[in-house]
Amino acid sequence: MSRMLSAAGEGALVLPPLFEAVLIADPSDVHAHACRIAAQSGAGTLVYAISEETVALAIVLEPDKPLVAARLAFFAGMAAMGDSLAFHCVPERQVAFAWPDEFLFDLARLGGARLAAPEGTGDDDVPEWMVFSVELIHARPSLADPGAYPGSTSLVEEEFDPPEAIIESFTRHLMRAFDAMATEGMSAVTTAYLERLQANTDRDWMIDGRGDLLQRGEPGAAPTRQSLSNGLAACRWYDPVRKAPLL
């Protein structure tokens, strides 16, 4: 069961205007719940849940462009969460991305992101809504020896600020990202995204108008392409058995 949280409600998140929080019990249902209510709830609806193991949030968007262009909002969401995590972690530690949707902390998996639109929406169709969602590893109590699993880490182990602070900060960074897109163009967020992507690789990347990742080749050679839509569909950071980020 979900419940709405007003800005003045007890325990409410402190969010910018136009955002409205919906707290639900199960982090594994946050993405799906946001998709179910997106058409009725509208842009700015923020569904979230916090458990011992997982922190999940999903924001409803209302694009005004065909899906092929609207999908680029994914980079605004990634950049915003990257900035939020960097702000709320201990100093001098690296928040980075793995293409296209994985959050890394000192090169260990911290979580991942997803982007959804109504089923059947084609690249040339304007989506009725989109949902950008994030799941982060809050803690790893199921692991007897977390240190034996260096491929992942958690907010608790790395001494991040409380999840509520990260979520609140994300909404503010997201607003700034969308403002930058409106005034400076897509490069304002793709550049910020690439800075964190390239933090864990020495490759020279660029992002094209479809959101695909291109590695520049030798002069005259075609660049190597990685598809954004295919990468999002693979969702490599997600464990379908646990319904949570891979540990």
One Martini backbone bead per residue (centre of mass of N, CA, C, O) as a GRO file, in nm:
protein
  247
    1MET     BB    1   0.098   0.034   0.020
    2SER     BB    2   0.034   0.371  -0.032
    3ARG     BB    3   0.152   0.714   0.033
    4MET     BB    4   0.112   1.042   0.071
    5LEU     BB    5   0.343   1.325   0.078
    6SER     BB    6   0.364   1.611   0.214
    7ALA     BB    7   0.559   1.880   0.281
    8ALA     BB    8   0.429   1.887   0.593
    9GLY     BB    9   0.472   1.609   0.666
   10GLU     BB   10   0.557   1.361   0.852
   11GLY     BB   11   0.862   1.264   0.722
   12ALA     BB   12   0.903   1.432   0.487
   13LEU     BB   13   1.015   1.527   0.208
   14VAL     BB   14   1.232   1.778   0.072
   15LEU     BB   15   1.095   1.933  -0.204
   16PRO     BB   16   1.047   2.067  -0.478
   17PRO     BB   17   0.852   2.207  -0.667
   18LEU     BB   18   0.626   1.966  -0.829
   19PHE     BB   19   0.680   1.759  -0.616
   20GLU     BB   20   0.559   1.417  -0.533
   21ALA     BB   21   0.532   1.189  -0.281
   22VAL     BB   22   0.556   0.818  -0.284
   23LEU     BB   23   0.513   0.582  -0.039
   24ILE     BB   24   0.645   0.255  -0.021
   25ALA     BB   25   0.739  -0.066   0.093
   26ASP     BB   26   0.863  -0.184  -0.190
   27PRO     BB   27   1.142  -0.155  -0.381
   28SER     BB   28   1.067  -0.370  -0.614
   29ASP     BB   29   0.794  -0.173  -0.694
   30VAL     BB   30   0.863   0.116  -0.784
   31HIS     BB   31   0.879   0.110  -1.091
   32ALA     BB   32   0.600  -0.019  -1.146
   33HIS     BB   33   0.429   0.185  -0.989
   34ALA     BB   34   0.502   0.434  -1.158
   35CYS     BB   35   0.387   0.316  -1.423
   36ARG     BB   36   0.091   0.277  -1.324
   37ILE     BB   37   0.057   0.605  -1.232
   38ALA     BB   38   0.160   0.808  -1.451
   39ALA     BB   39  -0.098   0.899  -1.611
   40GLN     BB   40  -0.236   1.022  -1.342
   41SER     BB   41  -0.002   1.180  -1.180
   42GLY     BB   42   0.245   1.281  -1.326
   43ALA     BB   43   0.472   1.505  -1.321
   44GLY     BB   44   0.685   1.466  -1.027
   45THR     BB   45   0.647   1.190  -0.939
   46LEU     BB   46   0.770   1.025  -0.633
   47VAL     BB   47   0.880   0.708  -0.595
   48TYR     BB   48   0.943   0.530  -0.278
   49ALA     BB   49   1.191   0.313  -0.102
   50ILE     BB   50   1.303   0.174   0.226
   51SER     BB   51   1.539  -0.063   0.313
   52GLU     BB   52   1.790  -0.247   0.435
   53GLU     BB   53   1.893  -0.315   0.122
   54THR     BB   54   1.705  -0.086  -0.031
   55VAL     BB   55   1.704   0.194  -0.262
   56ALA     BB   56   1.412   0.351  -0.412
   57LEU     BB   57   1.339   0.536  -0.722
   58ALA     BB   58   1.076   0.731  -0.905
   59ILE     BB   59   1.024   0.935  -1.199
   60VAL     BB   60   0.793   1.132  -1.357
   61LEU     BB   61   0.755   1.194  -1.706
   62GLU     BB   62   0.672   1.455  -1.974
   63PRO     BB   63   0.716   1.439  -2.283
   64ASP     BB   64   0.761   1.640  -2.615
   65LYS     BB   65   0.904   1.397  -2.759
   66PRO     BB   66   1.025   1.166  -2.914
   67LEU     BB   67   1.170   0.890  -2.793
   68VAL     BB   68   1.455   0.921  -2.923
   69ALA     BB   69   1.484   1.200  -2.759
   70ALA     BB   70   1.361   1.152  -2.472
   71ARG     BB   71   1.576   0.935  -2.379
   72LEU     BB   72   1.798   1.154  -2.295
   73ALA     BB   73   1.696   1.193  -1.999
   74PHE     BB   74   1.869   0.974  -1.871
   75PHE     BB   75   2.128   1.154  -1.835
   76ALA     BB   76   2.006   1.343  -1.629
   77GLY     BB   77   1.953   1.129  -1.412
   78MET     BB   78   2.242   1.027  -1.383
   79ALA     BB   79   2.378   1.296  -1.317
   80ALA     BB   80   2.208   1.359  -1.065
   81MET     BB   81   2.287   1.106  -0.901
   82GLY     BB   82   2.588   1.143  -0.913
   83ASP     BB   83   2.589   1.416  -0.759
   84SER     BB   84   2.449   1.318  -0.505
   85LEU     BB   85   2.651   1.100  -0.422
   86ALA     BB   86   2.901   1.289  -0.414
   87PHE     BB   87   2.783   1.475  -0.185
   88HIS     BB   88   2.713   1.207   0.027
   89CYS     BB   89   3.008   1.137   0.051
   90VAL     BB   90   3.305   1.082   0.108
   91PRO     BB   91   3.587   1.213   0.055
   92GLU     BB   92   3.778   1.122  -0.218
   93ARG     BB   93   3.558   0.970  -0.389
   94GLN     BB   94   3.432   0.762  -0.657
   95VAL     BB   95   3.186   0.847  -0.894
   96ALA     BB   96   3.058   0.617  -1.136
   97PHE     BB   97   3.014   0.470  -1.463
   98ALA     BB   98   2.840   0.210  -1.639
   99TRP     BB   99   2.739   0.106  -1.921
  100PRO     BB  100   2.456   0.297  -1.892
  101ASP     BB  101   2.325   0.212  -1.567
  102GLU     BB  102   2.576   0.220  -1.361
  103PHE     BB  103   2.680   0.241  -1.027
  104LEU     BB  104   2.992   0.359  -0.891
  105PHE     BB  105   3.218   0.283  -0.607
  106ASP     BB  106   3.524   0.243  -0.647
  107LEU     BB  107   3.426   0.022  -0.880
  108ALA     BB  108   3.170  -0.052  -0.725
  109ARG     BB  109   2.863  -0.165  -0.698
  110LEU     BB  110   2.558   0.042  -0.612
  111GLY     BB  111   2.380   0.034  -0.886
  112GLY     BB  112   2.083   0.147  -1.079
  113ALA     BB  113   1.904   0.212  -1.392
  114ARG     BB  114   1.587   0.319  -1.544
  115LEU     BB  115   1.371   0.315  -1.847
  116ALA     BB  116   1.028   0.410  -1.922
  117ALA     BB  117   0.755   0.325  -2.141
  118PRO     BB  118   0.500   0.264  -2.308
  119GLU     BB  119   0.385   0.008  -2.450
  120GLY     BB  120   0.454   0.049  -2.802
  121THR     BB  121   0.654   0.273  -2.819
  122GLY     BB  122   0.795   0.449  -3.058
  123ASP     BB  123   1.052   0.645  -3.167
  124ASP     BB  124   0.821   0.847  -3.316
  125ASP     BB  125   0.683   0.865  -3.046
  126VAL     BB  126   0.503   1.026  -2.801
  127PRO     BB  127   0.510   0.989  -2.484
  128GLU     BB  128   0.296   0.997  -2.222
  129TRP     BB  129   0.539   0.864  -2.058
  130MET     BB  130   0.806   0.852  -1.810
  131VAL     BB  131   1.052   0.642  -1.626
  132PHE     BB  132   1.286   0.712  -1.373
  133SER     BB  133   1.511   0.479  -1.211
  134VAL     BB  134   1.645   0.380  -0.880
  135GLU     BB  135   1.890   0.145  -0.741
  136LEU     BB  136   2.026   0.086  -0.414
  137ILE     BB  137   2.264  -0.023  -0.195
  138HIS     BB  138   2.229  -0.014   0.139
  139ALA     BB  139   2.282  -0.322   0.224
  140ARG     BB  140   2.460  -0.662   0.320
  141PRO     BB  141   2.328  -0.889   0.530
  142SER     BB  142   2.340  -1.164   0.352
  143LEU     BB  143   2.647  -1.135   0.395
  144ALA     BB  144   2.884  -1.277   0.585
  145ASP     BB  145   3.127  -1.148   0.381
  146PRO     BB  146   3.149  -0.860   0.221
  147GLY     BB  147   3.463  -0.855   0.153
  148ALA     BB  148   3.423  -1.108  -0.058
  149TYR     BB  149   3.249  -0.869  -0.235
  150PRO     BB  150   3.399  -0.630  -0.436
  151GLY     BB  151   3.177  -0.577  -0.671
  152SER     BB  152   3.031  -0.453  -0.419
  153THR     BB  153   2.828  -0.209  -0.239
  154SER     BB  154   2.732   0.039   0.019
  155LEU     BB  155   2.605   0.296   0.192
  156VAL     BB  156   2.686   0.198   0.473
  157GLU     BB  157   2.984   0.111   0.425
  158GLU     BB  158   3.047   0.417   0.293
  159GLU     BB  159   2.910   0.648   0.462
  160PHE     BB  160   2.655   0.767   0.385
  161ASP     BB  161   2.408   0.943   0.377
  162PRO     BB  162   2.097   0.943   0.405
  163PRO     BB  163   1.861   0.855   0.176
  164GLU     BB  164   1.685   1.109   0.192
  165ALA     BB  165   1.912   1.305   0.109
  166ILE     BB  166   1.962   1.183  -0.171
  167ILE     BB  167   1.679   1.225  -0.286
  168GLU     BB  168   1.656   1.527  -0.249
  169SER     BB  169   1.910   1.596  -0.415
  170PHE     BB  170   1.823   1.473  -0.681
  171THR     BB  171   1.590   1.671  -0.747
  172ARG     BB  172   1.771   1.921  -0.767
  173HIS     BB  173   1.964   1.816  -0.986
  174LEU     BB  174   1.744   1.759  -1.197
  175MET     BB  175   1.649   2.047  -1.240
  176ARG     BB  176   1.925   2.152  -1.336
  177ALA     BB  177   1.950   1.962  -1.578
  178PHE     BB  178   1.694   2.060  -1.729
  179ASP     BB  179   1.779   2.354  -1.747
  180ALA     BB  180   2.037   2.301  -1.912
  181MET     BB  181   1.896   2.172  -2.155
  182ALA     BB  182   1.723   2.426  -2.227
  183THR     BB  183   1.983   2.634  -2.255
  184GLU     BB  184   2.237   2.426  -2.374
  185GLY     BB  185   2.158   2.142  -2.413
  186MET     BB  186   2.250   1.810  -2.415
  187SER     BB  187   2.557   1.852  -2.346
  188ALA     BB  188   2.520   1.923  -2.044
  189VAL     BB  189   2.464   1.606  -1.968
  190THR     BB  190   2.656   1.431  -2.140
  191THR     BB  191   2.915   1.543  -2.022
  192ALA     BB  192   2.862   1.462  -1.728
  193TYR     BB  193   2.837   1.163  -1.788
  194LEU     BB  194   3.118   1.113  -1.927
  195GLU     BB  195   3.295   1.184  -1.685
  196ARG     BB  196   3.201   0.923  -1.524
  197LEU     BB  197   3.257   0.709  -1.737
  198GLN     BB  198   3.572   0.792  -1.783
  199ALA     BB  199   3.678   0.732  -1.488
  200ASN     BB  200   3.693   0.395  -1.581
  201THR     BB  201   3.836   0.499  -1.856
  202ASP     BB  202   4.046   0.563  -2.163
  203ARG     BB  203   3.819   0.640  -2.340
  204ASP     BB  204   3.677   0.806  -2.629
  205TRP     BB  205   3.372   0.958  -2.595
  206MET     BB  206   3.034   0.972  -2.735
  207ILE     BB  207   2.704   1.123  -2.791
  208ASP     BB  208   2.430   1.092  -2.968
  209GLY     BB  209   2.099   1.167  -3.074
  210ARG     BB  210   2.015   0.859  -2.961
  211GLY     BB  211   2.227   0.781  -2.712
  212ASP     BB  212   2.470   0.668  -2.826
  213LEU     BB  213   2.784   0.511  -2.801
  214LEU     BB  214   3.094   0.658  -2.907
  215GLN     BB  215   3.402   0.555  -3.044
  216ARG     BB  216   3.671   0.695  -3.140
  217GLY     BB  217   3.862   0.671  -3.415
  218GLU     BB  218   4.031   0.679  -3.669
  219PRO     BB  219   4.088   0.856  -3.922
  220GLY     BB  220   3.806   0.758  -4.126
  221ALA     BB  221   3.678   0.592  -3.909
  222ALA     BB  222   3.439   0.426  -3.769
  223PRO     BB  223   3.262   0.421  -3.500
  224THR     BB  224   3.188   0.277  -3.208
  225ARG     BB  225   2.875   0.117  -3.114
  226GLN     BB  226   2.635   0.178  -2.844
  227SER     BB  227   2.326   0.099  -2.738
  228LEU     BB  228   2.095   0.230  -2.533
  229SER     BB  229   1.843   0.046  -2.556
  230ASN     BB  230   2.001  -0.221  -2.519
  231GLY     BB  231   2.132  -0.155  -2.246
  232LEU     BB  232   1.866  -0.116  -2.089
  233ALA     BB  233   1.745  -0.399  -2.147
  234ALA     BB  234   1.971  -0.565  -1.997
  235CYS     BB  235   2.022  -0.490  -1.702
  236ARG     BB  236   2.309  -0.592  -1.556
  237TRP     BB  237   2.263  -0.495  -1.239
  238TYR     BB  238   2.027  -0.701  -1.218
  239ASP     BB  239   1.840  -0.919  -0.992
  240PRO     BB  240   1.568  -1.125  -1.057
  241VAL     BB  241   1.558  -1.286  -0.793
  242ARG     BB  242   1.586  -1.042  -0.577
  243LYS     BB  243   1.493  -0.767  -0.688
  244ALA     BB  244   1.793  -0.640  -0.720
  245PRO     BB  245   2.091  -0.558  -0.689
  246LEU     BB  246   2.382  -0.681  -0.741
  247LEU     BB  247   2.629  -0.841  -0.516
   0.00000   0.00000   0.00000
